[in-house]
Amino acid sequence: MKRPLIAATEDLPLPRQARSVAKRERILEAGRALFRARGYESTSIEDITAHAGVAAGAFYLSFRSKRQLLIVLMNELTERLAALDLRPAASKDMQAALREFVAALFRTDLEYYGVVRAWQEASLTDRELRAMHAEIESWTHARILSVFRKLQTLPHARRDIDLPAFAQMMDRHFWSLLARAATLTPRELQREVRIAADVMHRYLFK
């Protein structure tokens, strides 16, 4: 299943000068930071440009709205997710291996915790964003299911289990955890990730 290209239909302004491209990157970075700290509604375009150290006009050279900035950031996250190596290795200690596997996935998304938080907040009142997220969830569910099917081929894996339903449950849990991660301490997040990995281990292995 191909990655959803949620920014493909956006009429994005495309800056060409090196200085404008650099400003666009600073705006993206500011959006990630402020969405993590404040959420979507409490972050304004003025806040973003001030944090990025650019004039307000620079924002509109790259984005037509705060909503469009959020879509671009979410599209970046799905790009990162698509690049992940989802081939868990066999181990004598599969519980420890799963803990490290899940922890590594969450470390990859570290910069985007606030983006997921803002995305879910904005989706509450935006039907189009909800539709986009449903498409993204279908994709991530399929990827998680493929991981579980690979794990099911390993020694001591359970055979008589409902992998699609479990994959959907874990997919929704991971999205919820990503949205909450921006408000958790590193220790709290580590604990949540460990619990998720242990749930996977108990369900998937004897």
C-alpha positions in Angstrom: 0.0 0.0 0.0 1.5 3.3 -1.1 2.0 6.2 1.3 -0.8 8.8 1.2 0.4 12.0 -0.5 -1.8 14.3 1.6 0.0 17.5 0.3 -0.3 16.5 -3.3 -3.5 18.4 -3.9 -2.3 21.6 -2.1 -1.6 24.6 -4.2 1.7 25.3 -2.6 3.7 28.4 -3.4 7.3 27.2 -4.2 10.1 29.6 -3.3 13.1 29.3 -5.6 15.7 31.6 -4.3 18.1 30.1 -1.8 17.2 32.7 0.8 13.5 32.0 0.5 14.1 28.2 0.7 16.1 28.8 3.9 13.3 30.9 5.4 10.8 28.2 4.5 12.8 25.6 6.5 12.9 28.0 9.5 9.1 28.3 9.3 8.7 24.6 9.2 11.0 24.2 12.2 9.1 26.9 14.1 5.8 25.2 13.3 7.1 21.9 14.7 8.3 23.6 17.9 5.2 25.8 18.5 2.7 23.1 17.7 4.4 20.9 20.3 4.5 23.6 22.9 1.1 25.2 22.4 -1.0 23.1 20.1 -2.8 24.2 16.9 -5.4 26.7 17.9 -3.1 28.6 20.3 -0.4 29.0 17.7 -0.8 31.9 15.2 1.0 32.7 12.0 2.5 35.7 13.8 3.8 33.4 16.5 5.4 31.1 13.9 7.1 33.9 11.9 8.4 35.6 15.1 9.8 32.2 16.3 11.4 31.7 12.9 12.8 35.2 12.8 11.2 36.1 9.4 8.8 38.8 8.3 5.1 37.9 8.0 5.3 38.1 4.2 7.9 35.3 4.1 5.3 32.9 5.4 3.0 33.5 2.4 5.8 32.9 0.0 5.7 29.2 1.1 2.3 28.6 2.6 -1.2 30.0 2.1 -2.4 29.3 5.6 -1.5 27.8 9.0 -3.6 24.8 7.9 -1.5 24.3 4.8 1.7 24.4 6.9 0.2 21.7 9.2 -0.6 19.5 6.1 3.0 19.9 4.8 4.4 19.0 8.3 2.1 15.9 8.5 3.2 14.9 5.0 6.9 15.2 6.1 6.0 12.8 9.0 4.5 10.2 6.7 7.7 10.5 4.6 9.8 9.6 7.7 7.4 6.8 8.6 7.7 5.4 5.0 11.5 5.3 5.3 11.5 3.3 8.5 12.9 -0.2 8.4 10.1 -2.4 9.7 11.9 -5.7 9.7 12.2 -6.7 13.4 15.0 -9.2 13.9 14.6 -12.5 15.6 16.2 -12.7 19.1 16.4 -15.1 22.0 14.8 -12.4 24.1 11.9 -11.2 21.9 10.5 -9.0 24.7 13.7 -7.0 24.9 14.0 -6.9 21.1 10.4 -5.6 20.7 11.0 -2.9 23.4 14.1 -1.7 21.5 12.2 -1.9 18.1 9.3 0.2 19.3 11.6 2.7 21.1 13.6 3.2 17.9 10.4 3.9 16.0 9.4 6.6 18.5 12.8 8.2 18.5 12.5 8.6 14.7 9.3 10.7 15.2 10.7 12.8 18.1 10.6 16.1 16.1 7.0 15.5 15.0 5.2 14.8 18.3 3.8 18.3 18.3 2.7 18.0 14.7 0.5 14.9 15.6 -0.9 16.8 18.5 -1.8 19.8 16.4 -3.1 17.5 13.6 -5.5 15.7 15.9 -6.6 19.0 17.4 -7.3 20.6 14.0 -9.1 17.4 12.8 -11.8 17.8 15.4 -13.3 20.6 13.5 -12.0 20.0 10.0 -13.8 17.2 8.0 -11.2 17.2 5.2 -8.3 16.7 7.7 -10.3 13.8 9.3 -10.6 12.2 5.9 -6.9 12.6 5.3 -6.2 11.0 8.7 -8.4 8.1 7.9 -6.4 7.5 4.8 -3.1 7.7 6.7 -4.4 5.3 9.4 -5.3 2.8 6.7 -1.8 3.0 5.5 -0.1 2.7 9.0 -2.5 -0.1 9.9 -1.4 -2.1 6.9 2.3 -1.5 7.8 1.8 -2.6 11.4 0.0 -5.7 10.2 2.9 -6.5 7.9 5.2 -6.3 10.9 3.0 -8.6 12.9 2.8 -11.1 10.1 6.6 -11.2 9.9 6.8 -11.7 13.7 4.3 -14.5 13.4 6.9 -16.5 11.4 9.3 -16.6 14.3 9.7 -19.4 16.8 7.2 -19.4 19.6 4.9 -17.0 17.8 1.2 -17.6 18.3 -0.8 -18.8 15.2 -4.4 -18.7 16.4 -4.8 -14.9 16.9 -6.6 -12.1 15.1 -3.7 -10.1 13.6 -5.8 -7.5 11.7 -7.8 -6.6 14.7 -4.7 -6.4 16.9 -2.8 -4.3 14.3 -5.7 -1.9 14.2 -5.8 -1.6 18.0 -2.1 -1.0 18.2 -2.2 1.5 15.3 -4.8 3.6 17.1 -2.8 3.3 20.4 0.4 4.5 18.7 -1.3 7.5 17.1 -2.8 8.4 20.5 0.6 8.0 22.2 2.3 10.2 19.5 -0.3 12.9 20.1 0.3 12.7 23.9 4.1 12.4 23.7 4.6 16.1 23.4 3.2 16.5 26.9 5.0 13.5 28.5 8.4 13.6 30.2 11.1 11.3 28.6 10.7 8.9 31.5 6.9 8.8 31.1 7.2 8.2 27.4 9.7 5.5 27.8 7.4 3.7 30.2 4.4 4.0 27.8 6.6 2.6 24.9 7.8 -0.2 27.1 4.2 -1.1 28.0 3.1 -1.1 24.4 6.0 -3.4 23.4 5.2 -5.8 26.2 1.5 -5.9 25.2 2.7 -6.8 21.7 5.0 -9.5 23.0 2.3 -11.1 25.2 -0.3 -11.2 22.4 2.1 -12.4 19.6 4.3 -14.9 21.4 3.7 -17.9 23.7 
